[in-house]
Amino acid sequence: MQKKQNKKQRERLTTLLPYLIALASGILMGLTVAPVGAWFLAWIAIVPLWVLVVTSAKGKNQFPPAFLWGIGFHGVALFWITGIHPMTWLGVPWLPSLAITLFCWGFISVLGGVFVSIWAAVMVRVNGQKPCLRVLIGIAVWCGLESLWSAGPLWWSSLAYTQSPHNLVIVHLGQLSGPNTVTAAIVAVNGLIAEGWINRKGTEGTEKISSVFSAPLRFVNKYWVIATGLLISLHLIGFILYSRPIAQLPEAALKVGIIQGNIPNRLLRSSEGFRRAQENYTNGYLTLANQGVDAVLTPEGALPIFQRNLLETALVAAVKEKGVVAWIGAFGERGDSYTISLFTFNSKGEIVSRYDKAKLVPLGEYIPFEGILGGLVQRLSPLDAHQVPGSANQLFDTPFGRAIASICYESAFPEQFRRQAAAGGQFILSSSNDAHYTASMPFQHHAQDIMRAIETDRWSARATNTGYSAFVDPHGRTLWISGYNTYETHAETIYRRQTQTLYVRWDDWLTPLLLISSGGAWLVIRGMNKFTNFRNP
């Protein structure tokens, strides 16, 4: 009886093991980003999933492990979403706030699981192909799915961002074809390692090895050699790009000051909050103006009022007095609706340009699944109006030339930056408010901005409400970063640039090339096999 129970337990464990391995490896991928930042795990965390999908392709259990891997990765990486709770300051009771938060976190995690399951379905379909073609198809499909996901409103956790800000050398591959270049590199190395494991043989190339500990030297095979060579080669390419000198012409210099106002979001509706905002940003502006800056950047929604009321504020009065250009975050108007906007005030205190936020934050700025959640979340802003996104093709001209403007969530969408750089944007102005989240989210946000600076080869100034504000050079090196939940002002010299990387010129050319080449190769080989079978029935 005892033997039968032990056998059943072993069988149960054997059945559960693939699911546990997939979930654990997905969690490992999630640990690559803040707050843990174990970026190196990205180069091996897909290997268990790949092996499970390919080796169990003839069975019926390959999709649940892939689904769990996606949930593990995106659920851990995006755990900061839960920081929106409690939303009592928005008038949402504690328990409904918890339910809404868990639903949104769970939904995005499940969506990640669905996308990985689609990838697994394709890999199962091509399981009979040669390993190298399988790797090529695996890379192409993963990049294609990330491109598809990033075209929607719920995008953040690409494989590429697992390497920022710690592995700036490999992030420089983004200059070639955007973040999917880094994603392709990660999937390629993982795929080759996995294929090496699946096709492992003895030194004579005749017998499969059953235990990794039995004869370590016998595990050296061509796939692992190729994976090692590829990993080194990709880092060498990135290092060459990283090592290029940055031209810093004196006439292109621009001394920018940023103000981190540190106004908690729960005070947005109150007169006390607005009073503190006026005081903090006006005093910060005067401090920076006295330091001789050329311009001052404030965070998203620094003054939570409409454009028509900005001219009456003490901050704009200070601009008129000091004559230093200011970029002020406030609310624009569009009919009966409003936008989150960044306004350029010239030395006379006049508005000369405006950028409206085009990518709105689900739940934070509009209600996803409004038919379900709308009754619980009646108002997500301190304004009695409906928020709308800005146009997708905006340009932001300033007294110093055209800038690349980004407001908060837009940092996750590289196309926003690429388009503006291609249209002549010479430096990046990133204005954000991450005050409702824990410190891991703004650090991930900073990592996204680093990637955008590298991809476009631009200097970047980033102002946030509570942190992390920063200055970043075109190689992604952080020149200065603020504290968290602190009031700070800081000035740095950045430089206007008109260079164009391959990515800026040609967009993401790599993903279509991978999809066409892998699909074409698969069709050719499939046709050849059918012809061979026809000739030799």
Backbone torsions as a table, in degrees:
resi	resn	phi	psi	omega
1	MET	NA	-44.6	-179.6
2	GLN	-62.5	-39.4	179.3
3	LYS	-64.0	-39.5	179.0
4	LYS	-65.3	-39.8	178.8
5	GLN	-65.7	-41.4	178.3
6	ASN	-63.8	-38.6	179.2
7	LYS	-65.0	-42.1	178.4
8	LYS	-63.8	-39.4	179.1
9	GLN	-65.0	-40.6	178.0
10	ARG	-64.9	-40.6	178.6
11	GLU	-64.6	-40.3	178.7
12	ARG	-64.5	-41.7	179.1
13	LEU	-65.8	-39.8	178.5
14	THR	-62.8	-37.4	178.7
15	THR	-68.1	-39.7	-176.8
16	LEU	-80.6	-21.9	-172.4
17	LEU	-56.4	-45.5	179.1
18	PRO	-59.0	-37.1	179.9
19	TYR	-68.1	-42.0	179.9
20	LEU	-66.4	-40.2	179.5
21	ILE	-64.7	-44.5	-179.4
22	ALA	-63.2	-46.3	179.5
23	LEU	-62.3	-43.6	-179.4
24	ALA	-63.9	-41.0	-179.8
25	SER	-69.8	-33.2	174.3
26	GLY	-65.2	-40.7	176.6
27	ILE	-62.5	-39.9	176.9
28	LEU	-58.7	-41.0	177.1
29	MET	-64.2	-36.5	178.0
30	GLY	-65.6	-25.5	-179.8
31	LEU	-79.0	-3.4	-178.8
32	THR	-72.8	-20.3	-176.6
33	VAL	-106.6	174.0	179.5
34	ALA	-58.6	142.3	13.3
35	PRO	-88.2	-11.6	-176.6
36	VAL	-79.9	-51.6	177.1
37	GLY	72.4	31.4	178.4
38	ALA	-84.3	67.8	-171.3
39	TRP	-58.5	-30.8	-176.4
40	PHE	-65.0	-23.3	-179.8
41	LEU	-65.7	-21.0	-178.9
42	ALA	-61.4	-26.3	-175.1
43	TRP	-80.8	-4.4	177.8
44	ILE	-133.5	-10.3	-170.4
45	ALA	-71.6	-17.2	177.7
46	ILE	-89.8	-15.7	-175.6
47	VAL	-55.4	-51.4	-179.8
48	PRO	-59.4	-39.8	178.5
49	LEU	-62.0	-46.6	-179.0
50	TRP	-58.7	-46.5	-179.3
51	VAL	-62.7	-43.9	-178.8
52	LEU	-63.3	-43.8	-177.6
53	VAL	-65.9	-45.3	-176.3
54	VAL	-72.2	-44.4	-174.6
55	THR	-75.8	-21.4	178.9
56	SER	-105.9	17.9	-173.2
57	ALA	-62.3	-25.8	-178.8
58	LYS	-84.6	-9.9	178.7
59	GLY	-93.8	-161.3	-177.9
60	LYS	-118.5	15.1	-171.9
61	ASN	-116.0	18.8	-175.3
62	GLN	-82.9	-25.0	-174.7
63	PHE	-79.4	-44.3	176.6
64	PRO	-55.7	-42.2	176.0
65	PRO	-61.0	-40.4	178.0
66	ALA	-63.2	-41.0	178.4
67	PHE	-61.5	-44.3	179.6
68	LEU	-66.9	-35.5	177.1
69	TRP	-61.0	-45.5	179.6
70	GLY	-63.0	-40.8	177.7
71	ILE	-64.2	-41.7	179.9
72	GLY	-61.1	-46.2	-177.8
73	PHE	-67.2	-58.6	-173.9
74	HIS	-70.4	-33.5	178.6
75	GLY	-64.1	-42.3	179.4
76	VAL	-74.2	-46.1	-177.7
77	ALA	-62.2	-34.8	-176.4
78	LEU	-105.2	22.7	179.4
79	PHE	-60.7	-23.3	179.9
80	TRP	-61.7	-16.7	177.2
81	ILE	-57.0	-32.5	-178.4
82	THR	-65.4	-12.4	179.2
83	GLY	-67.8	-13.7	178.3
84	ILE	-67.8	-21.8	178.8
85	HIS	-85.3	139.3	1.3
86	PRO	-87.7	147.8	179.8
87	MET	-100.0	33.4	-179.8
88	THR	-62.6	-29.2	179.1
89	TRP	-69.8	-13.3	174.6
90	LEU	-97.9	4.1	-179.7
91	GLY	87.5	11.3	179.4
92	VAL	-95.0	124.9	178.0
93	PRO	-58.0	158.2	-172.3
94	TRP	-58.7	-49.2	-175.3
95	LEU	-68.1	-47.2	174.3
96	PRO	-60.6	-34.2	176.8
97	SER	-60.4	-43.9	178.7
98	LEU	-63.6	-42.9	-178.9
99	ALA	-63.5	-43.5	180.0
100	ILE	-63.9	-44.0	-178.3
101	THR	-62.6	-46.8	-179.5
102	LEU	-66.1	-35.6	178.2
103	PHE	-63.4	-46.3	-178.3
104	CYS	-66.3	-42.9	177.3
105	TRP	-63.0	-44.4	180.0
106	GLY	-65.4	-38.9	-178.4
107	PHE	-63.8	-46.9	-178.7
108	ILE	-67.3	-32.7	176.9
109	SER	-67.9	-42.7	177.8
110	VAL	-64.8	-39.5	177.6
111	LEU	-60.1	-40.1	175.0
112	GLY	-60.9	-39.9	177.5
113	GLY	-64.3	-36.9	178.8
114	VAL	-64.1	-43.9	-178.4
115	PHE	-65.0	-40.9	178.2
116	VAL	-67.5	-34.1	176.8
117	SER	-64.5	-38.0	175.9
118	ILE	-62.6	-42.7	176.5
119	TRP	-58.7	-44.8	-179.7
120	ALA	-62.6	-37.9	-179.9
121	ALA	-62.1	-40.5	177.9
122	VAL	-67.0	-42.4	-179.7
123	MET	-62.1	-35.7	176.0
124	VAL	-65.6	-39.6	-178.6
125	ARG	-63.4	-31.5	-176.9
126	VAL	-105.8	20.4	-174.5
127	ASN	-61.5	-28.7	-177.4
128	GLY	-77.7	-4.0	-177.9
129	GLN	-79.0	167.7	177.4
130	LYS	-65.5	149.2	-176.1
131	PRO	-53.6	-41.8	-177.5
132	CYS	-64.8	-40.0	177.0
133	LEU	-67.8	-36.7	178.1
134	ARG	-62.7	-39.4	177.6
135	VAL	-64.7	-44.8	179.9
136	LEU	-60.5	-43.5	179.6
137	ILE	-66.9	-40.6	178.8
138	GLY	-60.2	-41.4	177.8
139	ILE	-64.4	-48.8	-175.7
140	ALA	-61.2	-44.5	-177.0
141	VAL	-68.1	-40.6	179.9
142	TRP	-62.7	-45.7	179.3
143	CYS	-64.4	-40.2	178.5
144	GLY	-62.3	-41.0	179.3
145	LEU	-67.0	-39.2	177.4
146	GLU	-65.2	-38.0	176.9
147	SER	-63.5	-41.7	179.3
148	LEU	-63.5	-45.1	-178.7
149	TRP	-65.3	-41.5	-177.3
150	SER	-69.2	-14.0	176.9
151	ALA	-78.6	-11.1	179.1
152	GLY	-99.0	-173.7	-175.4
153	PRO	-85.6	-12.0	-172.8
154	LEU	-110.2	66.7	-174.5
155	TRP	-125.2	137.5	174.7
156	TRP	-160.8	-52.1	-163.8
157	SER	-96.4	73.3	172.5
158	SER	-76.2	159.8	173.5
159	LEU	-62.2	-31.4	-176.1
160	ALA	-61.4	-36.3	-174.4
161	TYR	-75.3	-5.9	174.4
162	THR	-66.5	-18.2	-176.3
163	GLN	-97.3	-7.1	-178.5
164	SER	-104.9	134.8	8.8
165	PRO	-101.1	10.1	-168.2
166	HIS	-81.9	-35.9	-177.5
167	ASN	-111.0	70.6	-175.4
168	LEU	-65.1	-26.7	179.7
169	VAL	-60.0	-50.1	-178.0
170	ILE	-73.1	-30.1	178.0
171	VAL	-62.9	-24.4	178.4
172	HIS	-65.1	-15.7	173.6
173	LEU	-61.7	-21.1	177.6
174	GLY	-62.2	-20.2	176.6
175	GLN	-68.8	-19.9	-177.6
176	LEU	-81.9	-47.5	-177.6
177	SER	-153.1	29.5	177.1
178	GLY	83.0	-173.4	-175.5
179	PRO	-62.3	-24.6	178.5
180	ASN	-64.9	-19.9	175.0
181	THR	-65.7	-41.1	177.8
182	VAL	-70.0	-41.9	176.4
183	THR	-58.1	-45.4	179.6
184	ALA	-60.3	-40.4	179.7
185	ALA	-62.7	-44.5	-178.8
186	ILE	-64.5	-45.9	-179.5
187	VAL	-65.7	-38.3	-179.1
188	ALA	-62.0	-47.4	-179.0
189	VAL	-65.6	-44.5	177.4
190	ASN	-60.8	-43.1	-178.5
191	GLY	-63.7	-41.2	179.4
192	LEU	-67.4	-39.8	176.6
193	ILE	-62.6	-43.2	179.7
194	ALA	-63.9	-43.2	179.0
195	GLU	-65.9	-32.8	174.9
196	GLY	-62.6	-39.5	177.9
197	TRP	-68.6	-44.6	-178.2
198	ILE	-63.3	-38.0	-175.6
199	ASN	-105.2	25.0	-177.9
200	ARG	-65.3	139.4	-179.8
201	LYS	-140.4	168.5	177.9
202	GLY	-72.9	177.9	-177.1
203	THR	-62.8	-24.8	178.5
204	GLU	-87.4	-7.8	179.6
205	GLY	74.4	27.3	-175.2
206	THR	-120.8	-30.4	-172.8
207	GLU	-120.4	139.4	175.1
208	LYS	-72.4	147.7	178.7
209	ILE	-100.2	133.4	-176.1
210	SER	-96.7	-20.8	-177.5
211	SER	-134.7	130.5	-178.9
212	VAL	-67.8	-20.4	-176.7
213	PHE	-92.9	-7.9	-172.9
214	SER	-73.8	-40.4	-178.5
215	ALA	-155.5	82.5	-173.5
216	PRO	-53.8	-36.6	-176.3
217	LEU	-67.8	-22.6	-177.4
218	ARG	-78.4	-4.2	-178.3
219	PHE	-91.6	-0.1	176.7
220	VAL	-74.1	119.9	178.2
221	ASN	-140.4	173.2	-170.9
222	LYS	-65.6	-31.7	-178.3
223	TYR	-68.4	-39.3	177.9
224	TRP	-71.0	-33.4	175.4
225	VAL	-64.9	-44.1	178.9
226	ILE	-64.2	-42.1	179.6
227	ALA	-60.7	-43.8	179.5
228	THR	-65.0	-45.3	179.0
229	GLY	-62.6	-40.2	179.6
230	LEU	-66.0	-43.9	179.6
231	LEU	-59.1	-44.5	179.6
232	ILE	-67.4	-43.6	-178.0
233	SER	-63.5	-42.7	179.6
234	LEU	-63.5	-39.1	177.9
235	HIS	-69.9	-32.1	176.3
236	LEU	-66.6	-41.9	177.1
237	ILE	-61.8	-45.5	178.0
238	GLY	-61.7	-38.0	-179.9
239	PHE	-66.3	-38.0	177.1
240	ILE	-61.6	-44.1	177.7
241	LEU	-66.3	-39.1	-178.9
242	TYR	-67.0	-29.6	-173.8
243	SER	-86.8	-7.9	-179.4
244	ARG	-64.2	134.0	179.8
245	PRO	-65.9	148.8	178.9
246	ILE	-100.7	119.6	178.3
247	ALA	-69.2	128.6	-178.8
248	GLN	-126.8	76.1	-178.5
249	LEU	-72.9	134.6	-178.0
250	PRO	-55.7	-37.7	-177.9
251	GLU	-71.3	-14.2	178.8
252	ALA	-94.9	-1.0	-176.1
253	ALA	-70.6	145.5	178.7
254	LEU	-146.0	113.8	-179.2
255	LYS	-88.5	113.9	-175.0
256	VAL	-113.0	136.5	172.8
257	GLY	-109.1	144.7	175.8
258	ILE	-120.7	150.3	176.6
259	ILE	-120.7	124.4	173.8
260	GLN	-103.9	99.5	-168.3
261	GLY	-71.5	-28.2	177.8
262	ASN	58.6	55.1	176.6
263	ILE	-108.2	110.8	-179.0
264	PRO	-57.5	142.1	-178.5
265	ASN	-62.5	-27.3	-178.6
266	ARG	-65.5	-15.5	179.4
267	LEU	-93.7	-1.3	-173.0
268	LEU	-57.5	-34.7	-176.2
269	ARG	-82.3	-13.4	-170.4
270	SER	-94.6	155.8	175.3
271	SER	-66.0	-32.3	178.3
272	GLU	-64.3	-40.7	178.6
273	GLY	-63.3	-42.9	179.0
274	PHE	-67.7	-38.0	177.4
275	ARG	-61.0	-43.5	179.0
276	ARG	-65.7	-39.7	178.7
277	ALA	-61.7	-47.3	178.1
278	GLN	-56.5	-47.4	-176.6
279	GLU	-66.0	-48.7	-176.1
280	ASN	-64.9	-43.1	-176.5
281	TYR	-77.8	-32.5	176.9
282	THR	-69.3	-46.5	178.4
283	ASN	-63.6	-40.0	178.4
284	GLY	-64.1	-41.2	177.7
285	TYR	-61.2	-46.1	-179.2
286	LEU	-62.9	-40.3	178.1
287	THR	-60.5	-47.2	-178.4
288	LEU	-69.9	-38.7	178.2
289	ALA	-61.3	-38.6	178.5
290	ASN	-69.6	-18.3	176.7
291	GLN	-85.9	-1.6	175.6
292	GLY	85.0	27.9	178.3
293	VAL	-73.6	158.3	176.0
294	ASP	-85.5	-28.2	-177.5
295	ALA	-158.7	159.2	-179.2
296	VAL	-126.2	133.5	179.6
297	LEU	-111.3	131.7	177.2
298	THR	-112.7	163.6	-177.8
299	PRO	-74.3	173.2	172.5
300	GLU	-56.8	129.6	176.8
301	GLY	61.5	30.5	-179.0
302	ALA	-53.9	-45.0	174.1
303	LEU	-114.0	104.9	-173.1
304	PRO	-78.2	62.3	179.8
305	ILE	-137.7	167.3	179.7
306	PHE	-75.4	159.3	-179.9
307	GLN	-54.2	-40.3	-175.6
308	ARG	-64.8	-20.8	-179.2
309	ASN	-96.7	-7.8	-177.1
310	LEU	-62.8	-38.5	-175.0
311	LEU	-63.8	-16.9	-178.3
312	GLU	-92.6	-0.1	-174.6
313	THR	-85.4	158.8	178.0
314	ALA	-66.1	-29.9	-179.6
315	LEU	-64.9	-45.9	179.3
316	VAL	-68.0	-33.8	175.2
317	ALA	-61.8	-38.3	177.6
318	ALA	-67.1	-35.9	177.1
319	VAL	-62.4	-44.3	178.6
320	LYS	-63.0	-35.8	-179.0
321	GLU	-72.1	-45.4	-173.5
322	LYS	-90.0	-25.0	178.7
323	GLY	73.0	22.0	178.2
324	VAL	-102.1	128.9	-178.7
325	VAL	-56.7	141.9	178.5
326	ALA	-134.0	139.4	171.1
327	TRP	-105.8	112.1	-170.8
328	ILE	-114.4	127.9	176.3
329	GLY	-83.5	125.0	179.7
330	ALA	-156.9	-160.4	-177.0
331	PHE	-114.0	128.4	174.5
332	GLY	-91.7	167.1	-178.9
333	GLU	-118.3	140.8	176.0
334	ARG	-143.9	91.6	-174.9
335	GLY	65.8	-127.5	178.4
336	ASP	-88.3	1.9	-178.6
337	SER	-110.0	176.5	179.8
338	TYR	-137.8	162.0	177.9
339	THR	-125.3	154.0	168.1
340	ILE	-86.3	121.5	-167.7
341	SER	-133.4	159.9	172.3
342	LEU	-120.3	121.8	-175.7
343	PHE	-107.7	138.8	173.3
344	THR	-95.7	118.8	173.5
345	PHE	-103.6	123.7	179.7
346	ASN	-78.6	-174.0	-175.2
347	SER	-65.7	-15.1	178.2
348	LYS	-95.9	2.6	-178.6
349	GLY	77.9	25.7	179.3
350	GLU	-105.6	144.0	176.9
351	ILE	-78.3	119.5	-178.1
352	VAL	-113.2	-12.7	174.9
353	SER	-160.9	162.3	-176.8
354	ARG	-149.5	137.1	174.9
355	TYR	-121.6	128.4	-180.0
356	ASP	-103.6	133.7	-179.3
357	LYS	-60.0	124.4	-175.2
358	ALA	-95.9	-27.4	-179.5
359	LYS	-109.7	108.6	-177.4
360	LEU	-90.0	149.8	-177.5
361	VAL	-82.3	121.8	175.1
362	PRO	-58.7	136.0	-178.8
363	LEU	75.1	-42.7	-179.6
364	GLY	-73.9	-33.1	-174.6
365	GLU	-130.8	-13.1	168.8
366	TYR	-151.6	162.8	-173.9
367	ILE	-96.3	107.9	173.2
368	PRO	-70.5	146.9	-178.0
369	PHE	54.3	50.1	-171.7
370	GLU	-57.9	-31.2	179.1
371	GLY	-62.9	-28.8	-179.2
372	ILE	-90.7	-47.5	-171.6
373	LEU	-95.5	-12.7	-173.5
374	GLY	-59.8	-33.4	179.2
375	GLY	-69.2	-23.8	-179.5
376	LEU	-90.8	-38.8	-178.6
377	VAL	-108.8	94.8	-176.7
378	GLN	-83.4	-27.6	-174.9
379	ARG	-148.8	121.7	-179.2
380	LEU	-108.6	11.9	177.9
381	SER	-146.8	166.5	179.1
382	PRO	-79.2	5.1	-175.6
383	LEU	-108.8	146.2	178.9
384	ASP	-90.3	57.3	-179.2
385	ALA	-152.5	170.0	-177.9
386	HIS	-96.6	130.8	-178.1
387	GLN	-85.9	139.0	179.3
388	VAL	-129.7	153.8	179.0
389	PRO	-80.4	157.6	174.6
390	GLY	-80.1	171.5	179.4
391	SER	-66.3	149.1	-178.2
392	ALA	-77.0	-14.7	-174.7
393	ASN	-115.3	32.8	-179.1
394	GLN	-70.7	151.9	170.4
395	LEU	-123.9	150.5	-173.7
396	PHE	-127.2	95.5	-179.8
397	ASP	-90.7	139.0	-178.2
398	THR	-130.0	169.9	176.1
399	PRO	-61.2	-12.4	-178.8
400	PHE	-107.3	9.5	-176.7
401	GLY	111.1	179.1	-177.1
402	ARG	-74.2	134.7	178.9
403	ALA	-111.8	159.8	170.6
404	ILE	-96.5	111.3	-176.0
405	ALA	-99.2	142.3	177.5
406	SER	-146.0	134.7	177.1
407	ILE	-119.5	110.6	171.6
408	CYS	53.7	-109.5	-171.5
409	TYR	-55.8	-22.2	-177.8
410	GLU	-64.1	-16.7	179.5
411	SER	-60.0	-23.0	-178.4
412	ALA	-82.6	-5.9	-174.0
413	PHE	-113.3	95.2	-174.8
414	PRO	-60.7	-29.5	-178.9
415	GLU	-62.9	-30.8	177.3
416	GLN	-58.8	-40.5	-177.7
417	PHE	-80.0	-42.0	-178.2
418	ARG	-60.3	-44.2	-178.4
419	ARG	-62.3	-44.0	-178.5
420	GLN	-70.0	-34.6	176.6
421	ALA	-66.5	-41.4	178.9
422	ALA	-64.7	-27.5	-179.5
423	ALA	-88.4	7.3	174.5
424	GLY	108.9	7.5	177.0
425	GLY	-63.2	129.7	-171.0
426	GLN	-105.5	-16.3	178.5
427	PHE	-157.7	160.3	-174.5
428	ILE	-104.1	132.0	171.1
429	LEU	-116.9	112.1	-178.1
430	SER	-112.6	120.5	-175.9
431	SER	-121.5	122.4	-170.6
432	SER	-141.2	163.9	172.4
433	ASN	-142.3	102.8	-179.3
434	ASP	-109.4	27.0	-168.8
435	ALA	-66.5	-20.1	-176.6
436	HIS	-84.3	-0.7	-173.7
437	TYR	-116.3	168.6	174.2
438	THR	-77.4	171.7	-170.3
439	ALA	-63.3	-24.0	-178.0
440	SER	-65.5	-34.0	-179.0
441	MET	-66.4	-53.5	179.0
442	PRO	-61.1	-27.1	176.3
443	PHE	-71.7	-39.1	172.5
444	GLN	-62.9	-37.0	178.4
445	HIS	-63.0	-43.0	176.4
446	HIS	-60.5	-39.8	178.6
447	ALA	-62.8	-38.0	176.8
448	GLN	-63.8	-43.6	179.8
449	ASP	-64.6	-34.5	175.8
450	ILE	-61.2	-43.6	178.5
451	MET	-61.5	-41.7	-179.4
452	ARG	-66.3	-36.1	177.9
453	ALA	-65.2	-41.3	-179.9
454	ILE	-67.9	-47.4	-176.3
455	GLU	-60.3	-37.5	-177.9
456	THR	-95.5	-7.9	-178.2
457	ASP	60.4	49.8	-176.7
458	ARG	-129.6	150.3	169.4
459	TRP	-73.5	149.4	-175.2
460	SER	-135.3	134.8	171.8
461	ALA	-115.4	129.1	-174.9
462	ARG	-126.9	118.5	177.8
463	ALA	-112.7	128.9	178.3
464	THR	-126.1	166.6	-178.5
465	ASN	-73.5	-48.9	-174.9
466	THR	-123.5	1.7	-178.4
467	GLY	118.8	153.5	-0.8
468	TYR	-98.6	122.7	171.5
469	SER	-84.8	153.0	-174.6
470	ALA	-165.3	164.8	168.1
471	PHE	-121.4	135.0	-175.4
472	VAL	-131.7	139.3	177.8
473	ASP	-92.0	173.3	-175.9
474	PRO	-63.4	-14.6	175.5
475	HIS	-93.5	8.2	176.8
476	GLY	81.0	8.5	179.7
477	ARG	-80.9	128.8	-179.3
478	THR	-80.1	113.4	-179.1
479	LEU	-77.0	-33.8	177.6
480	TRP	-158.8	142.7	175.3
481	ILE	-137.7	141.4	-175.7
482	SER	-78.0	175.1	167.5
483	GLY	-80.7	-177.1	-178.2
484	TYR	-114.1	135.1	-175.1
485	ASN	57.0	45.3	179.2
486	THR	-132.1	152.5	172.5
487	TYR	-91.3	125.3	-176.2
488	GLU	-147.2	152.4	167.0
489	THR	-128.5	148.0	179.6
490	HIS	-158.3	147.3	179.5
491	ALA	-126.8	139.5	175.8
492	GLU	-142.5	155.6	174.7
493	THR	-93.9	122.1	174.0
494	ILE	-112.8	173.1	-175.5
495	TYR	-130.9	137.4	176.7
496	ARG	-77.4	136.9	-176.7
497	ARG	-134.1	149.3	179.2
498	GLN	-124.3	16.3	177.3
499	THR	-67.3	160.9	176.0
500	GLN	-135.1	117.2	175.6
501	THR	-72.4	167.8	175.6
502	LEU	-57.4	-38.7	179.5
503	TYR	-63.5	-43.9	179.4
504	VAL	-63.0	-39.9	-178.0
505	ARG	-72.8	-45.4	-167.7
506	TRP	-114.8	5.2	-179.9
507	ASP	62.9	-158.1	179.5
508	ASP	-84.6	86.4	179.4
509	TRP	-83.5	-19.2	-174.9
510	LEU	-69.7	-43.8	-176.8
511	THR	-61.6	-48.8	175.4
512	PRO	-59.5	-38.1	179.0
513	LEU	-63.1	-43.2	179.0
514	LEU	-64.0	-43.7	-178.5
515	LEU	-65.4	-43.0	-179.0
516	ILE	-68.6	-45.5	-177.0
517	SER	-67.8	-43.1	-179.5
518	SER	-68.9	-42.5	177.8
519	GLY	-64.4	-41.0	177.9
520	GLY	-63.8	-43.7	179.4
521	ALA	-62.9	-41.3	179.5
522	TRP	-62.9	-43.4	179.9
523	LEU	-65.5	-40.1	179.4
524	VAL	-63.6	-48.6	-179.1
525	ILE	-64.2	-40.1	178.2
526	ARG	-62.2	-42.2	178.5
527	GLY	-64.9	-40.1	178.4
528	MET	-63.9	-40.2	179.2
529	ASN	-65.2	-39.8	178.7
530	LYS	-65.4	-39.9	179.6
531	PHE	-65.2	-41.5	178.8
532	THR	-63.1	-42.7	179.2
533	ASN	-65.5	-33.7	178.8
534	PHE	-69.8	-38.2	-179.6
535	ARG	-74.1	-29.4	-177.6
536	ASN	-125.4	70.8	-177.6
537	PRO	-64.8	NA	NA
